[in-house]
Amino acid sequence: MPGPSLIMLTNPHAPAAEAYRTLRTNLMFYGVDRQTRALVFTSPVPGQGASTALANLAVSLAQGGHETLVIDSDLRRPVQHTLWGLPNERGLTTMLLDNAALADPPLQDVGVERLRVLTSGPLPPNPADLVGSKRMDDVIAALRQRADYVLFDAPPVLAVSDAAVLGHKLDGLILVLRAGTARRDHAARAREELERVNVPVLGVVLVNAPRDSALSSYYTQA
């Protein structure tokens, strides 16, 4: 059962839900001239809301008619299974180790048409090695074939190298910041580290921003 943080499901008429639809539209227009089908979502430091932002965008994409996969590639502190209320016995690590799972990924339905989730699976002792492996390239290729959009949830940029490694393998990276807690120096350092290793940062998503009162009155009248 999806949790209350998935505003696209719990309150689809809220201003925040409309903001995710706007993000979906921006992403689609950005992809007119370049491929942006497989993306990694991350943040400079923990606690910025990247996992929740990814999950809500995934719902928006699916509701917009696009086959969408959510991939929990945080093999250290995964949270997608918690957000969606899913078991986590099998997942991404299963695909990385089992040829049968590579051919038939253990994707889970979440009650949203055109949306499926691949949880992390059992946590490995060497997450960085697995994320950077050739086998991960094979996993990504297999997942790309199954959806229009494949969204990867990754650990924070300044904590470990996983997000940067994934950014090289995918079409780009989205950086998520939480209003009121994000520090400018953390965001700048994360951007510098990603640029230094030539990871394409497609944009920044600001979550938990204060609502504009004029816009709020518009939505409450609908």
Protein Blocks (a to p, Z undefined) as FASTA:
>chain_A
ZZfklmmlmmmmbmklmmmmmmmmmmmmmmmmpccfbccdddfbghiommmmmmmmmmmm
mmnopacddddfbfkbgcklmmnopafkbcfklmmmmmklmmmccbdcehighiacddeb
jadfblmlmmmpmklmmmmmmmmmmpfbdcdddddfklmmmlmmmmmmmnbdcddddehj
acfklmmmmmmmmmmnopacfbdcdehiacdfklmmmmmmZZ
